[in-house]
Amino acid sequence: MDEPDGQGLVETFPQVRGLIESPRRDNVEHMFQARGPVDGGSFGPVEPAAPEAYEVLARLDLVVASTAELTSGVAGCGTWGGGDRRRALARLDQVAGALARVRAALVTAEQRAQTAVGIGDRDFLAARARASRTGLGEARREVRQAETLTAMPSVAEAVGAGRVPLPHLDVLGRVAESAGERATVALARPETQERLVRMAERSSLREFAAAAARLVASFDPAGLEEASATQRRERFFVMSRQPEGTFLRGRLDHVSAEVVRTAIAAVGMAPDDGRTKPQADADALVALAERAVSGMAGVRARRTTPSGTLLPDAEQDAADARVSGVASRPAVSVLVPAETFAELQRVQRRRADRRADSDDMDDWRAVEPALLEDGTPVAMSELARVLCDSEVGRIVMSADGVPMDLGQTQRLYTGQQRRAVIVRDRSCAWNGCDVPAAYCEVHHIRWWDRDLGPTSVENGVLLCSHHHHVVHQHDLRIVRLGRPPTRGPVLGEPCRYLFRRRDGHEVNAPPGAVRVAPTQDERRPPGAAAVHSGAASTQSGPDERPLDALARAG
């Protein structure tokens, strides 16, 4: 199929969407040759349809027919231009969103009427799973989507317009399903729904899941407490010995799981040619157990003299240090806004004054929750436990919610600097990549060796190993666009970045980003002096040069 045909087929997608949303049947018949509605077909006999139902069935019949025509039309899409294929996929996303709204209305009405529940069906979910042949999990997802779209009209409008992807809607449905009473009231407000839509438009699925959970937790600290208590009650760990090996299965609350993850990472066992990442993690878990019971770290048994005295073993000492507190204690980072810390102290003082061990959920005011590094909200009671045995470091935030520079000038980033960068960036800064912060590296935006860039929070950006290599391989320039505009949360959303080549061509940008013209500093050759007020500077120290467009865009 040649390029014009591809373009013509792409332009058909809005017509298909129009079939779903068109308010009048004569508009439908004008666009396509109507062949009448379905009369049962493979679905069996149906009762006489009401006029409105007849009209909807006619449109759905035409959508099915039009989709069949599109299927044959895309058979040659391999010869289209890349732009046409991307536009076609975008149209399909819009069609999927529009159909989701239609399905939500039908599922909601059918669930209320219970007319689909037959003999042998436990409930509507069982009836829907039987009718669709997709199982209870998919039926539950359909109902959850329908409930979310019904309860949140602004979100439903955005889903129908293709602004909110369906996976984001699934995440929002799960978050809303577990929300407490106060959070449910807040989610019903139009301003909250618009905020969620804006978050979904500019966030990856992982980022949106963390941001939505954080938002709900800020509305209802008591609900977060109850969820944390439920996680704690439901914890378990089972070892099952089978002929092919021993299987491990379990469930932990989020904070306990972070402790385990941090301890496994601290062992330092990485995947290589002989083992995968899961295999390396399994080896690390065994090493932790060996160290706990015998002082070993999975390297080898310690050698002794005939009298039983331990012989020096530098390799074993280094391995021990990685898994114990000998060298440095593995740390679980919890990000706590100052307002949240003050609220924790206020409630603790109030309960102490009452001289009672009270767990009254009404004591807590609505404040932004503390977060793990991956954005998981932490309940106040869990935060109090963590703070009981931890080091507390302060990171001062600017008015825009960006961590301030800590002032170090060495090449390698310190733990405190890395934590500040994580607070700002949360995960890999490459737009569309959601590798968690724990697996990322801090890259100098202005290279240390070539550009004499400082080792500062402002000059750092969080990148996964793959995109760190991409930046260096293609000599990409990085511009911090700042945090998306938000109201309320101190931690807010992560900063966004623009990646482009030296000629100004954009390689990677966040959705809806405003184009920023390359600065004169960006276009200068690697290692050349920066330009100040139109004159080339001969200073070679890192503190004399602005960080590309960061001062202007951040």
C-alpha positions in Angstrom: 0.0 0.0 0.0 1.5 3.3 -0.9 1.7 6.4 1.3 -1.5 8.2 0.3 -3.5 5.0 1.0 -1.9 4.8 4.5 -2.8 8.5 5.1 -6.4 7.9 4.0 -6.8 4.9 6.3 -5.4 6.9 9.2 -8.1 9.6 8.5 -10.8 6.9 8.8 -10.1 6.3 12.6 -12.0 9.5 13.7 -15.0 8.2 11.7 -14.9 5.0 13.7 -14.7 7.0 16.9 -17.6 9.0 15.6 -19.7 5.9 15.2 -19.3 5.3 18.9 -20.1 8.9 20.0 -22.4 10.2 17.3 -25.6 11.4 18.8 -27.8 10.7 15.7 -28.2 7.6 13.7 -28.6 9.5 10.4 -25.0 10.7 10.9 -23.9 7.1 11.2 -25.7 6.1 8.0 -24.2 9.0 6.2 -20.6 7.9 6.9 -21.1 4.2 6.2 -23.6 1.9 4.4 -25.7 0.6 7.2 -26.6 -3.0 7.1 -28.8 -3.0 10.2 -28.2 -4.0 13.8 -27.3 -7.4 15.0 -30.3 -9.6 15.7 -28.7 -11.9 18.2 -26.3 -13.9 16.0 -23.9 -15.9 18.1 -25.2 -14.3 21.2 -28.5 -16.1 20.9 -32.1 -14.7 20.6 -32.7 -11.2 22.1 -35.8 -9.5 23.3 -37.2 -6.6 21.2 -34.9 -3.6 21.6 -36.0 -0.2 22.8 -35.5 2.6 20.3 -32.4 3.8 22.1 -30.9 0.3 22.3 -31.7 -0.3 18.7 -29.7 2.8 17.7 -26.7 1.8 19.9 -26.8 -1.7 18.5 -26.8 -0.3 15.0 -23.8 1.8 15.7 -21.9 -1.0 17.3 -22.7 -3.3 14.4 -21.2 -0.6 12.1 -18.1 -0.3 14.3 -17.5 -4.0 14.0 -18.0 -3.9 10.2 -15.7 -0.9 9.9 -13.0 -2.5 12.1 -13.1 -5.5 9.7 -12.4 -3.1 6.8 -9.6 -1.5 8.7 -8.0 -4.9 9.4 -7.7 -5.5 5.6 -6.5 -1.9 5.1 -3.5 -2.2 7.5 -2.3 -5.4 5.8 0.3 -3.3 3.9 1.1 -0.8 6.8 4.8 -1.9 6.6 5.1 0.3 3.5 3.7 3.4 5.3 5.7 6.2 6.7 6.5 6.0 10.3 4.4 9.1 11.0 1.3 7.5 9.6 1.8 4.3 11.7 2.2 6.4 14.8 -0.9 8.5 14.1 -2.8 5.3 13.4 -1.8 3.8 16.8 -2.7 7.1 18.5 -6.2 6.9 16.9 -6.6 3.3 18.1 -5.8 4.5 21.6 -8.5 7.1 21.3 -11.0 4.5 20.0 -10.1 2.1 22.9 -10.8 5.0 25.3 -14.1 5.8 23.7 -15.2 2.1 23.8 -14.1 1.9 27.4 -16.7 4.6 28.3 -19.4 2.8 26.3 -18.6 -0.5 28.0 -18.5 1.2 31.5 -22.1 2.5 31.0 -23.4 -0.9 29.9 -21.5 -2.9 32.7 -22.7 -0.5 35.4 -26.3 -0.7 34.2 -26.2 -4.5 33.9 -24.6 -4.9 37.4 -27.4 -2.8 38.9 -30.1 -4.7 37.1 -28.6 -8.2 37.7 -30.4 -9.5 34.6 -27.3 -11.3 33.5 -27.0 -13.4 36.6 -28.4 -16.8 35.9 -28.8 -20.1 37.7 -25.4 -21.2 39.0 -23.8 -17.7 38.9 -22.6 -16.6 42.4 -22.8 -12.9 41.4 -22.5 -10.5 38.6 -18.7 -11.0 38.3 -19.3 -14.7 37.8 -22.0 -14.1 35.2 -19.8 -11.6 33.3 -16.8 -14.0 33.4 -19.0 -16.8 32.0 -20.4 -14.6 29.2 -17.1 -13.1 28.1 -15.1 -16.3 28.7 -12.2 -14.2 30.1 -12.2 -15.3 33.7 -13.0 -13.5 37.0 -9.8 -11.4 36.9 -10.8 -9.7 33.6 -14.4 -9.3 34.8 -13.2 -7.7 38.0 -11.1 -5.3 35.9 -14.0 -4.4 33.7 -16.2 -3.6 36.8 -13.5 -1.6 38.4 -13.0 0.4 35.3 -16.7 1.0 35.0 -17.0 2.1 38.7 -14.0 4.5 38.3 -15.4 6.1 35.1 -18.9 6.5 36.6 -17.5 8.1 39.8 -15.1 10.4 38.0 -16.7 12.2 35.1 -13.6 14.4 34.4 -11.4 11.3 34.1 -14.1 9.6 32.0 -14.0 12.5 29.6 -10.2 12.4 29.3 -10.2 8.6 28.8 -12.8 9.0 26.0 -10.6 11.6 24.4 -7.5 9.4 24.6 -5.7 11.7 27.1 -5.6 9.0 29.8 -4.4 5.5 28.7 -6.4 2.5 29.9 -3.5 1.1 32.0 -3.5 4.4 33.9 -7.2 4.0 34.4 -6.7 0.5 35.8 -4.1 1.9 38.3 -6.5 4.7 39.3 -9.3 2.1 39.8 -7.2 0.0 42.1 -6.1 3.1 44.1 -9.7 4.4 44.3 -11.0 0.9 45.3 -8.8 0.9 48.4 -9.4 4.5 49.3 -11.0 5.4 52.6 -14.1 7.5 53.1 -12.3 10.9 53.2 -10.2 10.1 50.1 -13.3 8.9 48.2 -14.9 12.3 48.9 -11.8 14.1 47.7 -11.6 12.0 44.5 -15.2 13.0 43.7 -14.1 16.6 43.4 -13.7 17.9 39.9 -10.4 19.7 40.8 -8.9 16.5 42.1 -10.0 14.6 38.9 -8.4 17.3 36.7 -5.2 17.0 38.7 -5.2 13.2 38.2 -5.7 13.7 34.5 -2.8 16.1 34.2 -0.6 13.6 36.1 -1.6 10.8 33.8 -0.9 12.9 30.7 2.7 13.4 31.7 3.6 10.3 33.7 4.7 6.8 32.9 2.6 4.0 34.4 5.0 3.5 37.3 5.2 7.2 38.1 1.4 7.6 37.9 0.8 4.6 40.2 3.1 6.1 42.8 1.7 9.7 42.4 -1.9 8.5 42.6 -1.2 6.5 45.8 0.6 9.4 47.3 -2.3 11.8 46.5 -4.9 9.5 48.0 -2.7 9.0 51.1 -2.4 12.7 51.6 -6.2 13.0 51.7 -6.7 10.2 54.2 -3.8 9.4 56.6 -6.2 7.1 58.5 -6.8 5.0 55.4 -3.1 4.7 54.9 -2.7 3.5 58.5 -5.4 0.9 58.0 -3.8 -0.3 54.7 -0.4 -0.6 56.4 -1.9 -2.5 59.3 -3.6 -4.9 56.9 -0.3 -5.5 55.0 1.3 -6.3 58.4 -1.4 -8.7 59.4 -1.3 -10.5 56.1 2.5 -11.1 56.1 3.7 -14.6 55.6 6.7 -16.6 54.4 6.6 -20.2 53.2 9.3 -22.6 52.1 8.0 -25.6 50.2 10.4 -28.5 49.6 9.7 -30.2 46.2 11.6 -32.8 44.2 12.9 -30.2 41.8 14.0 -27.8 44.5 12.7 -25.6 47.4 10.2 -22.9 46.5 9.9 -19.6 48.4 6.6 -17.7 48.6 5.6 -14.8 50.8 4.2 -11.4 51.3 5.6 -8.4 53.2 4.5 -4.9 53.9 6.2 -2.3 51.8 8.7 -1.0 54.4 9.8 -4.5 55.4 10.1 -5.5 51.7 12.3 -2.4 51.2 14.6 -3.6 54.0 15.0 -7.0 52.4 15.6 -5.4 48.9 18.2 -3.1 50.3 20.0 -5.9 52.2 20.1 -8.1 49.1 21.4 -5.2 47.0 24.1 -4.5 49.7 25.6 -8.0 49.2 26.9 -6.8 45.9 26.1 -9.8 43.8 25.5 -8.8 40.2 24.4 -10.7 37.1 27.1 -11.8 34.7 27.7 -14.4 32.0 27.1 -17.2 34.4 23.9 -16.0 36.1 20.9 -13.9 35.6 19.6 -11.1 37.9 17.1 -13.4 39.7 19.9 -15.9 40.1 22.2 -13.3 41.5 19.5 -12.2 44.0 19.0 -15.8 45.0 22.7 -16.1 45.7 22.6 -12.9 47.7 19.8 -14.2 49.8 21.7 -17.4 50.6 24.8 -15.3 51.5 22.7 -13.2 54.0 21.5 -16.4 55.6 25.0 -17.9 55.8 26.4 -14.8 57.3 23.6 -14.8 59.9 24.2 -18.4 61.1 28.0 -18.8 60.8 29.7 -15.6 60.0 30.1 -16.6 56.3 29.2 -14.4 53.4 28.9 -17.1 50.8 32.6 -17.0 49.7 34.1 -19.9 51.6 34.5 -21.3 55.1 37.2 -19.5 57.2 40.5 -21.3 57.6 41.7 -21.9 61.1 44.9 -23.0 62.9 45.1 -26.4 64.5 44.2 -24.7 67.8 41.0 -23.2 66.2 42.2 -19.6 65.8 40.9 -17.9 62.7 43.4 -17.1 60.0 43.5 -13.7 58.2 41.3 -13.7 55.1 41.0 -10.3 53.4 38.5 -11.5 50.8 36.2 -13.0 53.4 36.5 -9.8 55.5 35.4 -7.7 52.5 32.5 -10.1 51.8 31.4 -9.9 55.5 31.5 -6.1 55.3 29.1 -6.1 52.4 26.4 -8.0 54.2 26.9 -6.9 57.8 27.4 -3.6 59.6 31.2 -3.9 59.6 31.8 -1.4 56.8 28.5 0.4 56.4 25.0 -0.4 57.4 22.6 -0.8 54.5 20.1 2.1 54.6 16.5 2.3 53.7 15.7 5.9 52.7 12.4 7.4 53.7 11.6 10.9 52.4 9.7 12.9 55.0 8.4 16.5 54.4 8.9 18.8 57.3 5.2 19.3 57.7 4.7 15.5 58.0 7.5 15.3 60.6 5.9 18.1 62.6 2.5 16.4 62.4 4.0 13.1 63.7 5.5 14.9 66.6 2.3 16.8 67.3 0.2 13.6 67.5 2.9 11.8 69.6 2.9 14.7 72.1 -0.9 14.8 72.2 -1.1 11.1 72.9 1.6 11.3 75.6 -0.3 14.2 77.3 -3.4 11.9 77.4 -1.2 9.2 79.0 -2.9 6.6 76.9 -1.8 4.2 74.2 -4.3 5.6 71.7 -4.5 4.6 68.1 -7.3 7.0 67.3 -7.2 7.5 63.5 -8.9 10.9 63.9 -5.8 12.3 65.5 -4.0 12.6 62.2 -4.4 15.7 60.0 -4.3 15.5 56.2 -0.7 16.0 55.3 1.6 14.8 52.5 2.7 11.3 53.4 6.4 10.2 53.8 7.6 8.2 50.9 10.0 5.4 50.2 12.5 6.1 47.4 10.2 4.5 44.8 7.3 6.8 45.8 5.4 4.3 48.0 3.5 6.1 50.8 4.5 5.3 54.4 1.9 5.2 57.2 2.6 7.5 60.2 2.9 4.6 62.6 5.4 2.9 60.4 7.3 6.2 60.0 7.5 6.5 63.8 9.0 3.1 64.1 11.6 3.8 61.4 12.6 7.1 63.0 13.1 5.4 66.3 16.3 3.8 65.0 17.7 5.8 62.1 19.8 8.7 61.1 17.9 11.8 60.0 19.4 14.0 57.3 18.0 17.3 56.2 17.6 18.3 52.5 16.4 21.9 52.0 14.0 22.3 49.1 13.5 25.4 47.0 10.1 27.1 46.4 9.7 24.9 43.3 10.3 21.7 45.3 13.8 21.1 44.0 16.6 20.0 46.4 19.2 22.8 46.9 22.9 22.3 46.1 24.9 20.7 49.0 28.1 22.3 47.9 30.5 19.3 47.5 33.1 19.5 44.8 34.5 16.0 44.6 34.0 13.8 41.5 31.9 11.0 43.1 28.5 11.8 44.5 28.1 11.2 48.2 25.2 9.3 49.7 23.6 12.5 50.8 23.9 14.1 47.4 22.5 10.9 45.7 19.6 11.0 48.1 18.9 14.6 47.2 19.0 13.8 43.4 16.6 10.8 44.1 14.2 13.1 45.9 14.1 15.3 42.8 14.2 12.8 39.9 12.6 9.6 41.6 13.7 7.3 38.7 15.6 7.3 35.4 15.1 10.8 34.0 14.8 9.5 30.4 11.2 10.1 29.5 9.3 6.9 29.1 11.9 4.9 31.2 10.7 3.8 34.7 13.8 2.0 36.1 13.6 2.7 39.8 16.2 5.0 41.5 17.8 2.0 43.3 19.1 0.8 39.9 20.2 4.2 38.5 23.4 6.2 38.5 24.0 9.9 38.9 25.3 11.5 35.7 27.1 14.8 35.6 25.0 17.0 33.2 28.2 19.0 32.6 30.8 16.3 32.3 33.3 16.2 35.1 36.4 15.4 33.1 35.5 17.1 29.8 33.5 20.2 30.8 34.9 20.5 34.4 31.3 20.3 35.6 30.9 20.3 39.4 29.7 17.4 41.5 26.6 19.1 42.8 22.9 18.2 43.1 22.1 20.8 40.4 24.6 19.3 38.0 23.4 15.7 38.6 20.7 13.7 36.9 19.5 10.2 37.6 19.9 7.7 34.7 19.7 4.0 34.4 22.8 2.2 33.1 21.4 1.9 29.5 20.4 5.5 29.1 23.6 6.7 30.8 25.5 4.9 28.0 23.1 6.4 25.4 23.9 10.0 26.7 27.6 9.4 26.5 27.5 7.5 23.2 25.6 10.2 21.4 27.0 13.2 23.4 23.5 14.3 24.3 22.8 17.6 26.0 20.4 17.6 29.0 18.1 20.4 30.0 16.2 20.3 33.2 12.7 21.6 32.5 11.8 21.7 36.2 8.9 20.0 38.0 5.4 20.0 36.4 3.3 22.7 38.0 1.6 21.3 41.1 -0.2 22.7 44.0 0.3 21.4 47.6 2.7 18.5 47.8 6.3 19.4 48.8 7.7 16.3 47.1 5.3 16.6 44.2 6.2 15.0 40.9 9.7 14.3 39.6 11.6 16.8 37.5 11.4 16.4 33.7 14.3 16.6 31.3 14.9 17.3 27.6 17.6 15.3 25.8 19.0 16.6 22.5 22.0 16.5 20.2 24.5 19.3 20.0 22.8 20.6 16.8 19.6 21.1 18.8 17.6 18.1 17.5 15.4 16.7 20.3 16.0 13.0 20.9 13.7 12.6 24.0 11.2 15.0 25.6 8.3 14.7 28.0 4.8 14.8 26.7 3.6 18.4 26.1 7.0 19.9 26.8 7.5 23.5 25.7 10.4 23.7 23.3 13.5 25.4 24.7 15.9 27.0 22.3 19.5 25.6 22.7 21.7 28.0 24.6 25.1 29.3 23.3 26.8 27.1 25.9 25.1 24.0 24.6 26.4 24.6 21.1 30.0 25.1 22.1 32.5 22.3 21.4 33.3 19.8 24.1 35.7 21.2 26.7 35.5 24.8 25.3 35.1 27.7 27.8 31.6 28.8 28.6 30.2 32.0 27.2 29.2 34.8 29.7 27.4 37.9 28.5 28.6 37.4 24.9 32.2 37.0 25.9 34.2 33.7 26.1 35.4 33.1 29.6 39.0 31.9 30.3 38.1 30.6 33.8 38.6 26.9 34.2 37.0 26.3 37.6 33.7 24.5 37.6 31.9 27.2 39.7 32.3 29.9 37.0 30.0 28.3 34.4 26.3 28.2 34.3 24.7 24.7 33.9 23.4 24.9 30.3 19.8 26.1 30.6 19.3 24.8 34.1 19.3 28.2 35.8 16.8 29.4 33.3 14.6 26.3 32.9 14.8 24.8 36.4 
